[in-house]
């Protein structure tokens, strides 16, 4: 079983358990917290990935970091994951949990690559269009600014992409001219 599949399965089990225990929102917040801590601390990630470090030491470190700030289910989950020798997939599991949570709640992420920062009106319009076209309950915008774009934007939602950039339009025109379409 690949690490990605294992992470998804652990995340699914955790979602099922937290739903059953009426703690889904708390668990989502815990998973976001754990993901951020691991993402910002390369030493912690190295410890979790290292097979030489004893399992009880890994759990002690995680318990020391998170025991006062997360739900009891999360602590039990961390203990289970480490005891099964799966501490290395904790980061992937947190990301899988958040993805699955977002799917359940109808939350989608729209990645917007633009030449300049989006205005609030631009963001509201993108959210409106994505909600209407995708049928999402909530849209989270992740904005990136690229100096490679002349103007406009590129919008990605899941596996769909909409290119409204000037560079994209110029490339399309260039291809059409090369094929004699115009």
Secondary structure, 3 states (H helix, E strand, C coil): CCHHHHHHHHHHHHHHHHHHCCCHHHHHHHHHHHHHHHHHCHHHHHHHHCCCCCHHHHHHHHHHHHCCCCCHHHHHHHHHHHHCCCHHHHHHHHHHHHHHHHHHHCEEEEEEEECCCCCHHHHHHHHHHHHHHHCCCEEEEEEEECCCCCCCEEEEECCEEEECCHHHHHHHHHHHHHCCCC
